[in-house]
Amino acid sequence: MSLFFLPHVQFNSFPSWTFLVYALASLILYGLTTRTRPLPPGPRLGLFPSVKLPHAYQWLTYAKWRHIYGI
């Protein structure tokens, strides 16, 4: 008994094998030749980008931002 059981499936004909081989080869070639597009550059960071974030009394700053920018 085999591990893979495919009832009533026969791949004896030449056209079905050639189609499968060409389909697999084209998928492999497509995967090897296509490249993802590079992402555009992001915003520039300052000298110390984390300095701009509030460290003390963050909830007051966030409440102020809520009134300025809204929710």
C-alpha positions in Angstrom: 0.0 0.0 0.0 1.4 3.4 -1.0 1.4 6.5 1.1 -0.2 8.6 -1.7 -3.5 7.3 -2.9 -4.9 8.9 -6.0 -8.0 6.9 -7.2 -8.5 6.6 -10.9 -5.9 9.1 -11.8 -3.6 8.1 -14.7 -0.8 10.1 -16.2 0.0 7.8 -19.0 -0.6 10.0 -21.9 2.2 12.1 -23.4 0.4 15.5 -23.6 -0.5 15.5 -19.9 3.1 14.9 -18.9 4.4 17.5 -21.2 1.8 20.0 -20.0 2.8 19.4 -16.4 6.5 19.7 -17.1 6.1 22.9 -19.0 3.8 24.4 -16.3 6.3 23.5 -13.6 9.2 24.8 -15.6 7.4 28.1 -16.4 6.6 28.6 -12.7 10.2 28.0 -11.7 11.5 30.3 -14.4 9.0 33.0 -13.4 10.0 32.8 -9.8 13.6 33.0 -10.6 13.4 35.9 -13.1 10.9 38.2 -11.5 12.2 40.7 -8.9 10.2 42.7 -6.5 10.2 46.4 -7.0 12.4 48.4 -4.6 10.5 50.4 -2.0 10.7 54.2 -2.2 12.9 55.9 0.4 11.3 56.6 3.7 11.4 59.9 5.6 14.8 61.2 6.7 15.6 60.6 10.3 17.2 63.3 12.4 20.5 63.0 14.2 18.7 61.5 17.2 15.3 60.3 16.0 14.1 59.0 19.4 14.7 62.4 21.1 11.5 63.8 19.5 9.3 61.3 21.4 8.0 62.4 24.8 9.6 60.5 27.7 8.0 62.1 30.7 4.3 62.6 31.1 3.5 60.9 27.9 -0.3 60.9 28.6 -0.3 64.7 28.7 1.4 64.9 25.4 -0.9 62.4 23.8 -3.9 64.2 25.2 -2.6 67.5 23.7 -2.1 65.7 20.3 -5.6 64.4 20.5 -7.0 67.9 20.8 -4.7 69.2 18.0 -5.0 66.4 15.5 -8.3 64.8 16.6 -9.3 61.2 16.7 
